[in-house]
C-alpha cells in the first residue's frame, strides 16, 4: 500500500471511529476543515464545510459534494476501527465519501492541471434529506455559483470501482405520510355500539396497496409502504383512534402527486363509508434526483479515462438522495461506485455490519481529479 492510500485509509477509519448524526457533525466538520487548510485550500465554514481551489484564469466552476453524517445505528462489526460512539455508525459510507473527496483535493493541490475553480462541498444531514437545502438556504449557490455539480455514492454488491449512472431520473423521491382515523372506541364484547378505528385502519392499509397495482401504469416504479399502525386499544378495549404512518417512493413528480391524490381519495372514501373522521398528511422529504445529460456523459468519460469500468445506462435506484436539491438548481450528475462483491463490502447500506471498502479510496480520489481536469481543461497555448 503506497503512502497516499495508507494516509487515506487512516483518515477514513478515523472518521469511522467518530461518527456523528445529521446537523451534529461538529468534530467531523472540524476535521474536514483542518485537512483542507493543511492542503492550502481556501475554507468556508457554515451549515457545512466548503473548500475552494483555483487554478489558471478560467471562469468555469464545478462542485463536488460529499455527505458527512452517520446513522443512529449500533455497529456490530469486529474490525479494529469500530464506532466509539454508542448507537451511531457510518453505515452508509459517508466516511469514505468524505475521504475520497479530501483525497481529490490533495491530488489537485499537488498537480493543479486544470483551469477554473473547484468547490468541494461537505454536506451535513443527507440521511434526513435536509442538508442540501440547508446549504442552499445558507447561500451556497450565491456565494459559489456552480456551472455543474457532482456526487458519488458507493454501491455494495457491485465490482470495486465500477462506475454506473444514467441521464434523467436516477434516485426516487421519498414522501412520508400519516393518516389519523378517529372513530368510536368501546368494549371489545360490543363492537356494534361504536366504530373501532382498527378495523377501518386495516381496510385503509389494504386499499392503499391498490394505488401501485391498479392506479399507476405498470412499471412506474412507485412504492407505497405502511410502516407503522398505532392505536389506543387494549386487550378488551376497541380503539377509538388509529394512526397509520408510512413511506412513498416515486420516480417522477407526477407519479408522486398522483399517489398523494389517490391516497387522500381512498382514505376519505373509506372514512365516509364507516362514518368516521380521517386526516391525511403527505410530506415530501426528498425530491427525485435528475441527472443532466452533459454531466452524465462527462462522468462516464472521466471514469474510463481513469481506468475504471463505467456505464451510463444503469437502471434507476429505489433509494432517495438529497443531492437532488443541488441537481434541481444546477446541471449535475449523481453516480454509483462499486464497493465490492464479497462481505463485508457487499453488505447492504444501512446494515449494522456494513463497511466501506478502503480499496476504493484512491480510485475515487483519482476519478474526481480526472473529472476536474476533463471539465476544466487548460487552455492550449500557441
C-alpha positions as CSV (number, residue, x, y, z in Angstrom):
1,X,0.0,0.0,0.0
2,X,1.5,3.3,-1.0
3,X,1.7,6.4,1.3
4,X,-1.3,8.1,-0.4
5,X,-3.6,5.1,0.0
6,X,-2.3,4.5,3.5
7,X,-3.0,8.1,4.5
8,X,-6.5,7.9,3.1
9,X,-7.2,4.7,4.9
10,X,-6.1,6.1,8.2
11,X,-8.2,9.2,7.6
12,X,-11.3,7.2,6.6
13,X,-11.0,4.9,9.7
14,X,-10.7,8.0,11.9
15,X,-14.0,9.2,10.5
16,X,-15.5,5.8,11.1
17,X,-14.4,5.7,14.7
18,X,-16.1,9.0,15.5
19,X,-19.4,9.2,13.6
20,X,-21.9,12.0,14.2
21,X,-25.6,12.2,13.1
22,X,-27.1,14.9,10.9
23,X,-26.6,18.6,11.9
24,X,-24.4,17.4,14.8
25,X,-21.3,16.8,12.8
26,X,-19.2,19.1,14.9
27,X,-16.0,17.1,15.2
28,X,-16.4,15.9,11.6
29,X,-16.6,19.4,10.2
30,X,-13.6,20.5,12.2
31,X,-11.6,17.5,10.9
32,X,-12.6,18.2,7.3
33,X,-11.8,21.9,7.6
34,X,-8.4,21.2,9.2
35,X,-7.5,18.8,6.5
36,X,-8.4,21.2,3.7
37,X,-6.5,24.1,5.3
38,X,-3.4,21.8,5.7
39,X,-3.5,21.3,1.9
40,X,-3.7,25.0,1.3
41,X,-7.3,25.0,0.2
42,X,-9.5,28.1,1.0
43,X,-12.1,27.0,3.6
44,X,-15.5,28.4,4.4
45,X,-17.5,27.1,7.3
46,X,-21.2,27.4,7.7
47,X,-24.0,24.9,7.7
48,X,-21.4,22.6,6.1
49,X,-17.8,23.0,5.0
50,X,-16.8,24.4,1.6
51,X,-13.3,24.3,0.2
52,X,-12.3,26.4,-2.9
53,X,-9.4,25.6,-5.1
54,X,-8.5,27.8,-8.1
55,X,-6.1,27.3,-11.0
56,X,-5.5,29.4,-14.0
57,X,-7.8,32.2,-15.1
58,X,-10.8,30.2,-16.3
59,X,-14.2,31.3,-15.2
60,X,-16.0,28.0,-15.0
61,X,-16.7,26.4,-11.6
62,X,-17.7,22.8,-10.8
63,X,-18.9,21.5,-7.4
64,X,-18.0,18.1,-5.9
65,X,-20.2,17.0,-3.0
66,X,-19.6,14.5,-0.2
67,X,-22.0,13.8,2.7
68,X,-20.8,13.8,6.3
69,X,-23.5,12.4,8.5
70,X,-23.8,8.9,10.1
71,X,-26.8,6.9,11.1
72,X,-28.4,6.3,14.6
73,X,-27.4,2.6,14.5
74,X,-25.3,0.3,16.8
75,X,-22.4,-1.2,14.9
76,X,-21.8,-4.9,15.2
77,X,-18.6,-5.1,13.2
78,X,-15.5,-6.6,14.8
79,X,-12.7,-4.8,13.0
80,X,-10.3,-2.5,15.0
81,X,-11.9,0.8,13.9
82,X,-15.5,0.3,15.0
83,X,-17.5,3.3,16.1
84,X,-16.6,4.6,19.5
85,X,-19.9,6.4,19.8
86,X,-22.7,4.2,21.1
87,X,-25.7,4.0,18.9
88,X,-24.1,5.9,16.0
89,X,-22.4,4.4,13.0
90,X,-21.2,5.2,9.5
91,X,-23.4,2.5,7.9
92,X,-23.8,4.2,4.5
93,X,-20.2,5.0,3.6
94,X,-20.2,8.7,4.1
95,X,-16.8,8.3,5.9
96,X,-15.5,7.0,2.6
97,X,-17.2,9.7,0.5
98,X,-15.5,12.4,2.6
99,X,-12.2,10.8,2.4
100,X,-12.3,10.3,-1.4
101,X,-13.1,14.0,-1.8
102,X,-10.3,15.0,0.5
103,X,-8.0,12.7,-1.4
104,X,-9.0,14.5,-4.6
105,X,-8.2,17.8,-3.0
106,X,-4.8,16.5,-2.2
107,X,-4.2,15.3,-5.8
108,X,-5.4,18.6,-7.3
109,X,-3.4,20.8,-5.0
110,X,-0.3,18.8,-5.8
111,X,-1.0,18.8,-9.5
112,X,-3.4,21.7,-10.4
113,X,-3.6,20.7,-14.0
114,X,-6.9,22.5,-14.6
115,X,-8.2,26.0,-15.5
116,X,-11.0,27.3,-13.3
117,X,-12.4,26.7,-9.9
118,X,-13.3,23.6,-7.9
119,X,-15.7,23.8,-5.0
120,X,-15.5,20.9,-2.5
121,X,-18.9,20.7,-0.8
122,X,-19.0,18.7,2.5
123,X,-22.7,18.5,3.3
124,X,-24.4,17.6,6.7
125,X,-27.6,15.7,7.2
126,X,-28.1,13.8,4.0
127,X,-29.9,10.9,5.7
128,X,-32.9,13.0,6.6
129,X,-33.0,14.9,3.3
130,X,-32.3,18.3,4.9
131,X,-28.7,19.1,4.5
132,X,-28.5,20.1,0.8
133,X,-31.4,22.5,1.1
134,X,-29.9,23.9,4.3
135,X,-26.7,24.7,2.5
136,X,-28.6,26.2,-0.4
137,X,-30.7,28.3,2.0
138,X,-27.4,29.4,3.7
139,X,-26.3,31.0,0.4
140,X,-24.0,28.3,-1.0
141,X,-25.0,28.8,-4.7
142,X,-25.0,32.6,-4.4
143,X,-21.6,32.7,-2.8
144,X,-20.1,29.9,-5.1
145,X,-22.1,29.9,-8.4
146,X,-21.6,26.5,-9.9
147,X,-21.8,25.5,-13.6
148,X,-22.0,21.8,-12.8
149,X,-22.3,19.7,-9.6
150,X,-21.4,16.0,-9.0
151,X,-21.7,13.5,-6.2
152,X,-20.6,9.9,-5.6
153,X,-22.3,7.2,-3.6
154,X,-20.8,3.8,-3.0
155,X,-22.8,0.7,-4.1
156,X,-22.3,-2.6,-2.2
157,X,-22.6,-5.7,-4.4
158,X,-21.1,-4.0,-7.5
159,X,-17.4,-4.7,-8.5
160,X,-14.9,-2.5,-6.8
161,X,-14.5,0.8,-8.7
162,X,-17.2,0.2,-11.2
163,X,-19.0,3.5,-12.1
164,X,-22.6,3.4,-13.1
165,X,-25.0,6.3,-13.7
166,X,-27.7,7.4,-16.1
167,X,-29.2,10.6,-17.6
168,X,-32.6,11.5,-16.2
169,X,-34.1,10.2,-13.0
170,X,-31.6,8.1,-11.0
171,X,-32.9,8.2,-7.5
172,X,-36.5,8.1,-6.3
173,X,-38.3,10.7,-4.2
174,X,-39.3,9.9,-0.6
175,X,-42.5,11.2,0.9
176,X,-43.8,10.4,4.4
177,X,-47.5,10.1,5.1
178,X,-49.6,9.9,8.3
179,X,-53.3,9.0,8.4
180,X,-55.2,9.7,11.6
181,X,-58.6,7.9,12.0
182,X,-61.0,8.9,14.7
183,X,-63.9,6.6,15.3
184,X,-65.7,5.5,18.5
185,X,-64.0,3.1,20.8
186,X,-65.7,0.8,23.3
187,X,-66.0,-2.6,24.9
188,X,-64.5,-5.4,22.9
189,X,-67.6,-7.5,23.5
190,X,-69.9,-4.9,21.9
191,X,-68.3,-3.7,18.7
192,X,-71.8,-2.7,17.3
193,X,-72.0,0.1,19.7
194,X,-69.2,2.1,18.1
195,X,-66.9,2.1,15.1
196,X,-63.5,0.8,16.1
197,X,-60.6,2.5,14.4
198,X,-58.5,-0.6,13.9
199,X,-61.0,-2.2,11.5
200,X,-61.2,1.0,9.5
201,X,-57.4,1.3,9.5
202,X,-56.9,-2.3,8.3
203,X,-59.2,-1.6,5.4
204,X,-57.2,1.5,4.6
205,X,-53.9,-0.4,4.7
206,X,-55.2,-3.0,2.2
207,X,-56.8,-0.3,-0.1
208,X,-53.6,1.7,-0.3
209,X,-51.9,-1.3,-2.0
210,X,-54.2,-0.8,-5.0
211,X,-52.6,2.5,-5.8
212,X,-49.5,0.9,-7.3
213,X,-51.2,-2.3,-8.5
214,X,-54.3,-0.7,-10.1
215,X,-54.0,3.1,-10.4
216,X,-50.5,3.7,-11.7
217,X,-49.0,2.5,-15.0
218,X,-47.2,-0.9,-14.9
219,X,-43.5,-0.3,-14.4
220,X,-44.0,3.2,-12.8
221,X,-41.6,2.1,-10.0
222,X,-43.6,3.7,-7.2
223,X,-43.7,2.1,-3.8
224,X,-46.3,2.7,-1.1
225,X,-45.5,1.1,2.3
226,X,-47.4,1.4,5.6
227,X,-44.7,1.1,8.2
228,X,-46.5,1.8,11.5
229,X,-50.0,1.1,12.8
230,X,-50.7,2.7,16.2
231,X,-53.9,2.6,18.2
232,X,-55.2,3.4,21.7
233,X,-56.8,-0.1,22.1
234,X,-56.2,-2.6,24.8
235,X,-56.8,-6.3,25.3
236,X,-60.5,-5.7,25.9
237,X,-60.9,-2.2,24.6
238,X,-61.7,-1.4,20.9
239,X,-59.6,1.6,19.8
240,X,-61.2,4.9,19.1
241,X,-58.2,6.3,17.2
242,X,-55.6,4.8,14.9
243,X,-52.6,6.3,13.2
244,X,-51.0,4.9,10.1
245,X,-47.6,6.0,9.1
246,X,-45.6,5.1,6.0
247,X,-43.3,5.9,3.2
248,X,-43.8,6.5,-0.6
249,X,-41.1,6.3,-3.3
250,X,-41.7,7.6,-6.8
251,X,-39.6,8.1,-9.9
252,X,-41.5,11.0,-11.4
253,X,-43.0,14.2,-9.8
254,X,-46.3,13.4,-11.5
255,X,-46.4,9.9,-10.0
256,X,-45.7,11.3,-6.6
257,X,-48.6,13.8,-7.0
258,X,-50.9,11.0,-8.3
259,X,-50.1,8.8,-5.3
260,X,-50.9,11.6,-2.9
261,X,-54.2,12.3,-4.7
262,X,-55.3,8.6,-4.8
263,X,-54.3,8.2,-1.1
264,X,-56.5,11.1,0.0
265,X,-59.3,9.8,-2.2
266,X,-59.1,6.3,-0.6
267,X,-58.9,7.5,3.0
268,X,-61.7,10.0,2.6
269,X,-63.9,7.4,0.9
270,X,-63.4,4.6,3.5
271,X,-63.9,7.1,6.3
272,X,-67.1,8.3,4.8
273,X,-68.3,4.7,4.3
274,X,-67.8,4.0,8.1
275,X,-68.9,7.3,9.4
276,X,-65.5,8.2,11.0
277,X,-63.2,11.2,10.7
278,X,-59.9,10.9,8.9
279,X,-57.0,13.3,8.3
280,X,-54.1,12.7,5.9
281,X,-50.8,14.5,5.8
282,X,-48.3,13.9,3.0
283,X,-44.8,15.5,3.1
284,X,-42.0,15.1,0.6
285,X,-38.6,14.9,2.3
286,X,-36.5,14.0,-0.8
287,X,-37.4,15.0,-4.4
288,X,-36.4,12.9,-7.4
289,X,-32.7,13.1,-8.3
290,X,-32.5,14.1,-12.0
291,X,-29.1,13.8,-13.8
292,X,-28.4,16.2,-16.7
293,X,-27.2,14.6,-19.9
294,X,-23.9,16.6,-20.3
295,X,-22.6,15.9,-16.8
296,X,-23.6,12.3,-17.1
297,X,-21.6,11.8,-20.3
298,X,-18.7,13.6,-18.6
299,X,-18.8,11.1,-15.7
300,X,-18.6,8.1,-17.9
301,X,-15.8,9.5,-20.0
302,X,-13.8,10.6,-16.9
303,X,-14.2,7.1,-15.3
304,X,-12.9,5.4,-18.4
305,X,-10.0,7.8,-18.6
306,X,-9.2,7.0,-15.0
307,X,-9.1,3.3,-15.9
308,X,-12.5,2.4,-14.3
309,X,-15.3,0.3,-15.9
310,X,-18.3,2.6,-16.5
311,X,-21.8,2.5,-17.8
312,X,-24.2,5.4,-18.4
313,X,-27.4,3.4,-18.7
314,X,-27.9,1.7,-15.3
315,X,-31.5,1.3,-14.0
316,X,-32.7,3.9,-11.6
317,X,-32.3,3.3,-7.9
318,X,-35.2,3.0,-5.5
319,X,-33.5,4.9,-2.7
320,X,-33.5,8.6,-2.3
321,X,-30.8,11.3,-2.2
322,X,-31.0,14.9,-1.1
323,X,-28.3,15.7,-3.7
324,X,-31.5,16.0,-5.8
325,X,-31.8,19.6,-4.5
326,X,-28.4,20.5,-6.0
327,X,-29.4,18.8,-9.3
328,X,-32.6,20.8,-9.3
329,X,-30.6,24.1,-9.1
330,X,-27.5,23.2,-11.2
331,X,-26.9,20.7,-14.0
332,X,-25.4,17.7,-12.2
333,X,-24.8,14.0,-12.0
334,X,-25.1,11.5,-9.2
335,X,-23.1,8.4,-9.7
336,X,-22.6,5.0,-8.1
337,X,-19.2,3.5,-7.3
338,X,-18.9,-0.3,-6.7
339,X,-17.9,-1.2,-3.1
340,X,-17.2,-4.9,-3.8
341,X,-19.0,-8.2,-4.3
342,X,-17.8,-10.0,-1.1
343,X,-18.7,-9.4,2.5
344,X,-18.4,-7.2,4.4
345,X,-18.2,-4.8,1.3
346,X,-21.3,-6.4,-0.2
347,X,-23.4,-5.9,3.0
348,X,-26.4,-3.6,2.3
349,X,-26.2,0.1,3.0
350,X,-27.6,0.9,6.5
351,X,-26.7,-2.6,7.8
352,X,-25.1,-2.8,11.2
353,X,-22.1,-4.7,9.8
354,X,-21.7,-2.6,6.6
355,X,-18.2,-1.3,5.9
356,X,-16.7,1.0,3.2
357,X,-14.0,-0.6,1.1
358,X,-10.7,1.2,1.6
359,X,-9.5,-0.1,-1.8
360,X,-12.0,2.5,-3.3
361,X,-10.3,5.5,-1.7
362,X,-7.5,6.1,-4.2
363,X,-9.8,5.1,-7.1
364,X,-12.5,7.6,-6.1
365,X,-9.9,10.3,-5.5
366,X,-8.3,9.8,-8.9
367,X,-11.7,9.8,-10.6
368,X,-12.6,13.1,-9.0
369,X,-9.2,14.6,-10.1
370,X,-9.8,13.3,-13.7
371,X,-13.3,14.7,-13.8
372,X,-12.0,18.1,-12.8
373,X,-9.3,18.1,-15.4
374,X,-11.8,17.0,-18.1
375,X,-14.4,19.6,-17.2
376,X,-11.9,22.4,-16.6
377,X,-9.3,21.8,-19.2
378,X,-6.3,24.0,-19.5
379,X,-6.4,26.4,-22.5
380,X,-4.0,25.5,-25.2
381,X,-1.2,28.0,-25.8
382,X,0.3,28.6,-29.2
